[in-house]
Each structure stands twice: as C-alpha cells, then as structure tokens.
Amino acid sequence: MRAMWSGAVSFGLVNIPIRLYSGTEDHALDFHMLHKTDLQPIRYVKVCKAEGEEVSMADIVKGYEYERGQYVVITDEDFERASPRKTKTIDILDFVAVDEIDSIYFEKPYYLEPDKGADKAYRLLRTALEQSKKVGVARFVLRNREQLGVVKPMGELLVLDQLRFASQVREASGLKTPEVEVDKREIDMALALIDQLTESFDPEKYHDTYSDELLRVIHEKVEGKVPEPGEPAPVITSQVPDLVALLKASLEQQPKRDKPKSRKEEREKEKVA
C-alpha cells in the first residue's frame, strides 16, 4: 500500500508524525466509450480555445480567473504558501462522542500509520480515544481543499474519517412525509420480522451482486448468447397493501436464525477458550 500524504496529527501541543493511506478502493466495472459505427474507442483531448490545437499535460497549468478573461497561474507552492501548517497537519479541534455525528456526514475513510519515532504518542492517542469513547474532530487539507474529519480508533490503528461540511448536506425540507398512523398489531409484526432477521454485522457477508450479474450478461454476450434476464423487478402498485398479511408471509418464509451474541457473551467465550 502506498502512502498518499504524510504530515502529523496535532492535538494540544502534541504532534504525531503519520502517513495517510486511502481506506477504500473502487471495484466498479470499467466501460469504454465507443464509436457506434465501428466500435473504436473515443479519445478525449484537451484543446486550447485560442489555437484550436491539442495541449499536452506537461503544458497545462492551474489558473484562477480574477476578472473575466484574466487569469493568474497558481502553482503547488502557492497552495502551500496559503497555510503551510494546514497542508502538513491534521489539527484536532474538539473531542466528541462518536454517536453524536449523524452518518450522513461521513464521506471517506483513511488509515493513519505512525511515522518514524511516533509509536508512543500514536498509541497514547489511540488508547485515550478508545477508553474515553470519543473521536477527535479534525481539520486538514487534502488535494488543495480544506476538509473536515474525525480521528478514531479501529483495532490497533487510528482512522481518519473524512466528513462533509454542514453546508454540503442538503436540507430535507419540502419533502413529503407520511401522515398515516400504523396500529399496534402491524408494529408488533414488523418488530418480530426485524428480530428474526437480526444477526451480528459481518462485512465479509456482503458483496456487489449486481456486478456479478452484469459480468454474467457480458460473458454470455461475448460467447454469442442472448443473455437470460435476472431476477424480475418488484411490481410497483399504488394500491394500499395488506401490511399484516405481507408481514406474516415474510415471517413464515424466513428461516429461524441464532440470536447474535452480545459483546459480553463474546468476551466470556474468549476467556473460556
């Protein structure tokens, strides 16, 4: 894994040198844009408006339009000059309980690895966050943009979860919400179905089944076959369903599952082992 950024996590007067790594990767299928008549790839080129000629990446610079048609060139050094500290530090501003942050704000995770000589301070911060059940709300600059994030423990590591700013989250005002009531019998059956489908979260259990089906269609086309359709879409109707009947049928078709063990039960099991 290759580090994409290096700097320091700062809280109070403590600076912890770290290296930052992306915590996710994209597994989406790669499609190419083709010319319909001969199936040749479409090439996108960067063209100078004044000359009408293609421009290589080596000859392209960033510019800010300070007046209409007037630009000033901004270099990588200029971005760092704006605030050298911000481009090199993840500044923890506050500590908050993690459950105070709504999931809508979370955007992307990054792994933080201690750099040379930072093991003690790194372990101290990780342990303090774990025992306090808090996360550090931090500000940092990545790809020339200031970002908001939280530093939190994950196993033996510290993770930086990039957050959206409040201004980036749209208000839900104006959306229609249900004004109908549900009766106790419907709620009880819904709770029973939820209880029957409840188990411990295992991220390895879930994968991109749509991409699997799409690859099946692609392979069948490559082999000259007419792809068979997959699972049909549900029938969408405006008729009011009999919720109790649907919930009852759902309960009957679900196999019974073992109840997930609590963390206390898991710890007791580990002690016995």
N, C-alpha and C positions, 0 to 999 in steps of 0.2 A: 504494500500500500504506500502510495506516495503522498507526502505532506503537501497541502496546498497553501499553507500560510504558517508563519511562525511569529511568535511575539510573546506576550506574557499576560496571565490573568492577574488582575490587581484588585485587592480588597484592603481597605485601610492603607497602611504603609507597606504591606506585603506584596511583593511581585513574584509570580511563579512562572518561570520560562516554560512555554509549551509549544507543541507543534499541533496544527489543526488538520484533521482529515475528514473528508466527506463521509457521513454515516449512511448514505443510501447510494444505490445505483439503479439505472434505468434498464429494464429488460424488455422494453416495448419492441415490437416487430418493426423492422426498418423497411419502409417503402420508398420507391423512387418515382419521381415524376417523369413520364414518358410521352413522347410524341405519338399521338393516337394512330397516325397513318403507317409509321414504320417501327414503332416501339423502341426508338432510340432515346437515351437519357436527355433530359432538358438541362442545360447548363445555365446557371445564374451568374451574371457578370456584373462587376461594378464599373459604371461608366461615368466619366467626367461630363457634367452637363454642358460646359462651355466648349470642350473639344470634341465630344462625341466619341471619345476613344476609351478602351478598357484600361483600368488602372490596377496595378499590382498592389498586393497588401503592403509591400515594402514602401510604397509611395503614398500610403493613406495615413493621415493624422487626425486626431480629435480636435474639433473646433467648437467654440461657443459663439452663438450669434448674438452679439451685444446690441446691434442695430440691424435693421432689415438689410440683408445682403452683406453685412460687415461681420467678419469673424476674427476671433483671436484663437491661436493654437494653444492647446493645453496638453502638456506632457505628463508622463508618470511622475516626474519630480515635482511638478506643480501640485498634483493631488496630495503628495506627501507634505509639501510646504504648507498646505492649508492647516494641517494639525498633525505634526509628527507623532505626538503621543497617541492620538486616536487611531492612527494607522498601524500602531505596533502593540496596542494593549486592548484587552477585554476588561473593561472597567466595571466592576460590580458596584452598583449604586445602592441597592437595597436588598434585604432578605425578606422573603415572604413564604407563606405556606403554599405548597405546590397546588393544593386543591382550590386555591383562590383564583387560579388562572384558567379561564374557560378554554376548552380545546380548540375553539375557532381561531384562537390567536397563534397556535403552534403551526410552524411552516416547514422547517427542515432541520434535522439533527446533524451535529458534527461531533467527532470524537476528539478529545483533548489528550495528548500524550505528554508526560513530563519531559522536558528537555534536560540537558546535562546539568547536574547539580540541583535539580528541582524536586527530587523524590520526597524529601522530608516535608517540605511545605505543601506539595501536591497531596500527599497522604493526609496531612493535617486538615486541609480544606475538605477533602472528600469525607473524612470521618466526622468532622464537625457538622457538615450538611446532613449526613445520614442520621446522626444522633439527634439533631435538632428538628429533623423532618422539615427542613426549609430548603429553598432554592435561592440562588443569587440572581437578581435581575441585573443584567449587564448591558452595556453599550459598546459596540465595536464597529470598525469599518472593514468591509469586505467588498472587493471589486469596485472600489471607489464610491461606495454608498454606505452611509451610516445605517447600522442595523440594531435591532433590539433582540435580546435573547435571555435565556435563563441557564445558569450553570448548575448542574445537578449530578448526583452520584448515580452510576449504573454499574453494579458489580464492583470491581476494583478500579473502574475508570471514572473520570469526570466527562460529562457530555454537555455540549453547548447546544441548546435547542433554540434555533432562530425563531423569533416571534414576529407577527405582523404588528405594526403600529395601530393604535386605535383608529387613526384616520384612514387606514386601509381596509377596515372592516365595515361593510355597508350596513346601514340600519335596516331592520326588518319592518319598519313602519309602513303601513299601507297594504300589507299582505293580509289576505283573508284568513281568519282562524275559525274553527268550528264553534258554533253556538248551541249545539245539541247536548243533551245530557245522556249518560250511559247508566244503566241500572246496576245494582249490586251483583246480580247473577252473571252479567256479562263481565264485570270486573273480576269476579272470583275465578271464572273460567280462563280469562286472559292471564291472570296470575298463575293459575295451575299450569298453563301451557309454558309460560316463561320458566317456572320452576322445573318443569320436565325437560326443558331444553338447556338448562343451566349446567355448565361444567367449567373447569379451570381453563384459563386462557392459554393456548399453545400456539404461538405464531407460526410454527412449522406446519400446522394443520392446514393452513390456508394458502392457496396459490392462485395464479391467474388462469382460471379455467377457460375464459373467453379466448385468450391467446392460443391455448391448446386446441380449441375447436377451430379457430381461424387457420392454424397450421394444418389441421386435418383437411380443411377445404382446399388450401394451397397445394398440398401434396396430391390430392385427388385430381386437381386441375392439371398439375404437371404430368400426371400419368394418363391424361386424356379422358378422365372420367367426369361425369356430371356429378358434382358434389351433392350428397344427401343432406337435406335440411336437418338442423339440430333440434333441440327441444323447442316446441312452439311457444310463442309469447302468450301470456295470460290474456283471457278475454276481458276487455275493459268495458264495463257497463255502467250506466247512470242509475240503474235500479238499486234500491236500498237492499243490501243483503240481510239474510237472517244470521246475525252475528253468533248467536248461541249455537245454531246448527253447524256453522263453519268451525267454531272453536272446538265443539265436541268432536267433529270429524278429524280435526287436526290432532287432538289429544289421542284419538284412537289409532291414528296411523303412525304415531311416534313411538319407537321402542323405548322402554324404560332405561334410564341411564343411572350409573352410580353417582351418588352425591359427591361433589368436589370437596376435597379435604381442606379444612382451614389451615392457615399458616401455623397455628399452634399444633394441630394434629401432625402436620408435615415435620415440624421440628422434633416432636416426640418420637415419630417414626425413625428419624435420623439418629436420635440418641440410642434407640434400641439396637439399630443396625451397627 
